[in-house]
Amino acid sequence: MGLFDKLNLAGNPTTVDWEMTPEYTFGTFESWGGKDQERVRSGTERIYYFFIDAWVDTPKLCLMERGVRHARVVAEILAPQDMVQRCVDNQGKVALFERTHAIDEELKQWLMENVIESDDDSKVIPLEEEDRSDILGATGLPGSDEPVTTDLQTVALPDSSVEVVEEEVDELIKQYNFTDHERNSDGRFGNYLVDNGDGLTVTDKVTGLMWQRSGLDIMSNRMMRKAIEKLNNEGFAGHCDWRMPTLPEAMSLMQQEMNAKDLYLHPAFSSDQPFILVDATRRPGGQWFVDFKHGRAYWSSGTIPGGFGRLCRKEK
C-alpha cells in the first residue's frame, strides 16, 4: 500500500512537491496571485509536501496537504529522530515565530527510500482531520440583554487609522495592558463579551465594539475594503457601518490562554481567521497585523498581498 492510498488521498493529484517549503506557501496559496501562482491551477487543487514541525518539544516530520486557503497536516512520518533533529539544528538561528522548517537532502533521500518507494507503510501515521463543525455554534456567553454580573469599566480605544513605528506599538500594548506574548506576556485586557443572539456577532461591553464572529477570507488590503463596502451595502447583521479594526481594537481580543483551536482568542470566534489585517500601517513601510495563532502584533511588508479580516463597529 502506498503513502497516498493509506491516507485515502487517491482521488487527489497524489504527488509530492519536493520544491515546496513552508516559506513559499503564503505567496502560493494564501494570496493566490504571487510569483508562484502558475503552480496552482484551481482553488480545489491540492499539493503535498513534507516539513518539520519544531513547535513541539520533540520535532517531528509531517506531510502537509495544501491548497488555496486550505491547510491540513495529514500524517506524521516516523523518521529517525536524530536525522530530524539534525535538520532542525542546521537551520541555525531562526526568529522566535519560525518553527516550521523545510526538509533537507538527507531527509528527502530517507523519505524516497523508506516511504515513497517502499511498500512498508508502517512509518506513516495518519492524522484525523480537525472537526471544525462547531466553530459558530453556541458561544457560552451571556445574552446581550442579561444583567452585567461584574463591575464594568468601559474603555475607549483609538478608532482611527494610524501610521506607527514598533516603539509606539510597544507603548500602546503596555498602556492598555494587552496580552502580547512577545512584548507583554503577562498583560490581560478584561473583556466582557455578550452574545447578540444572531449567530453572527458578539459585543464587548468594555470597549462598546460589536464584532463579527467569523470574518473575511485571505485578500489584499484593497479587496478587503471592497468586501467591507459590499457587506455594508447588504446590511450585515442589520448594520451598515462595519470597518476594519484599529490595532488596539484588534489587540483587545487577544487572550492569555489558548483555546481548543490553538488560538489566543475566545472560542465564540471562528478559528478560520488566525491573523487579521488592521487599520494601521508601519512607518517607514509595511502593514500591521494581529496574529491570534502566536499571540502578538506584527508587521509585514506592504507588498504581501493580504490577510484575513474580522470586522467591528461601534455600538451606538
Secondary structure in CASP SS format (residue, H / E / C, confidence):
PFRMAT SS
TARGET T0000
AUTHOR 0000-0000-0000
METHOD secondary structure of the structure
MODEL  1
M C 1.00
G C 1.00
L H 1.00
F H 1.00
D H 1.00
K H 1.00
L C 1.00
N C 1.00
L C 1.00
A C 1.00
G C 1.00
N C 1.00
P C 1.00
T C 1.00
T C 1.00
V E 1.00
D C 1.00
W C 1.00
E C 1.00
M C 1.00
T C 1.00
P H 1.00
E H 1.00
Y H 1.00
T H 1.00
F H 1.00
G H 1.00
T H 1.00
F H 1.00
E H 1.00
S C 1.00
W C 1.00
G C 1.00
G C 1.00
K C 1.00
D C 1.00
Q H 1.00
E H 1.00
R H 1.00
V C 1.00
R C 1.00
S C 1.00
G C 1.00
T C 1.00
E C 1.00
R C 1.00
I E 1.00
Y E 1.00
Y E 1.00
F E 1.00
F E 1.00
I E 1.00
D E 1.00
A C 1.00
W C 1.00
V C 1.00
D C 1.00
T C 1.00
P C 1.00
K E 1.00
L E 1.00
C E 1.00
L E 1.00
M E 1.00
E E 1.00
R E 1.00
G E 1.00
V C 1.00
R C 1.00
H E 1.00
A E 1.00
R E 1.00
V E 1.00
V E 1.00
A E 1.00
E E 1.00
I E 1.00
L C 1.00
A C 1.00
P C 1.00
Q H 1.00
D H 1.00
M H 1.00
V H 1.00
Q H 1.00
R H 1.00
C H 1.00
V H 1.00
D H 1.00
N C 1.00
Q C 1.00
G C 1.00
K C 1.00
V C 1.00
A C 1.00
L C 1.00
F C 1.00
E C 1.00
R C 1.00
T E 1.00
H E 1.00
A E 1.00
I C 1.00
D C 1.00
E H 1.00
E H 1.00
L H 1.00
K H 1.00
Q H 1.00
W H 1.00
L H 1.00
M H 1.00
E H 1.00
N H 1.00
V H 1.00
I H 1.00
E C 1.00
S C 1.00
D C 1.00
D C 1.00
D C 1.00
S C 1.00
K C 1.00
V E 1.00
I E 1.00
P E 1.00
L C 1.00
E C 1.00
E C 1.00
E C 1.00
D C 1.00
R C 1.00
S C 1.00
D C 1.00
I C 1.00
L C 1.00
G C 1.00
A C 1.00
T C 1.00
G C 1.00
L C 1.00
P C 1.00
G E 1.00
S C 1.00
D C 1.00
E C 1.00
P C 1.00
V C 1.00
T C 1.00
T C 1.00
D C 1.00
L C 1.00
Q C 1.00
T C 1.00
V C 1.00
A C 1.00
L C 1.00
P C 1.00
D C 1.00
S C 1.00
S C 1.00
V E 1.00
E E 1.00
V E 1.00
V C 1.00
E H 1.00
E H 1.00
E H 1.00
V H 1.00
D H 1.00
E H 1.00
L H 1.00
I H 1.00
K H 1.00
Q H 1.00
Y C 1.00
N C 1.00
F C 1.00
T C 1.00
D E 1.00
H C 1.00
E C 1.00
R C 1.00
N E 1.00
S C 1.00
D C 1.00
G C 1.00
R C 1.00
F C 1.00
G C 1.00
N C 1.00
Y C 1.00
L E 1.00
V E 1.00
D E 1.00
N C 1.00
G C 1.00
D C 1.00
G C 1.00
L C 1.00
T E 1.00
V E 1.00
T E 1.00
D E 1.00
K C 1.00
V C 1.00
T C 1.00
G C 1.00
L E 1.00
M E 1.00
W E 1.00
Q E 1.00
R C 1.00
S C 1.00
G C 1.00
L E 1.00
D E 1.00
I E 1.00
M E 1.00
S C 1.00
N H 1.00
R H 1.00
M H 1.00
M H 1.00
R H 1.00
K H 1.00
A H 1.00
I H 1.00
E H 1.00
K H 1.00
L H 1.00
N H 1.00
N H 1.00
E H 1.00
G C 1.00
F H 1.00
A H 1.00
G H 1.00
H C 1.00
C C 1.00
D C 1.00
W C 1.00
R E 1.00
M C 1.00
P C 1.00
T C 1.00
L H 1.00
P H 1.00
E H 1.00
A H 1.00
M H 1.00
S C 1.00
L C 1.00
M C 1.00
Q C 1.00
Q C 1.00
E C 1.00
M C 1.00
N C 1.00
A C 1.00
K C 1.00
D C 1.00
L C 1.00
Y C 1.00
L C 1.00
H C 1.00
P C 1.00
A C 1.00
F C 1.00
S C 1.00
S C 1.00
D C 1.00
Q C 1.00
P C 1.00
F E 1.00
I E 1.00
L E 1.00
V E 1.00
D E 1.00
A E 1.00
T E 1.00
R E 1.00
R C 1.00
P C 1.00
G C 1.00
G C 1.00
Q E 1.00
W E 1.00
F E 1.00
V E 1.00
D E 1.00
F C 1.00
K C 1.00
H C 1.00
G C 1.00
R E 1.00
A E 1.00
Y E 1.00
W E 1.00
S E 1.00
S C 1.00
G C 1.00
T C 1.00
I C 1.00
P C 1.00
G C 1.00
G E 1.00
F E 1.00
G E 1.00
R C 1.00
L C 1.00
C E 1.00
R E 1.00
K E 1.00
E C 1.00
K C 1.00
END
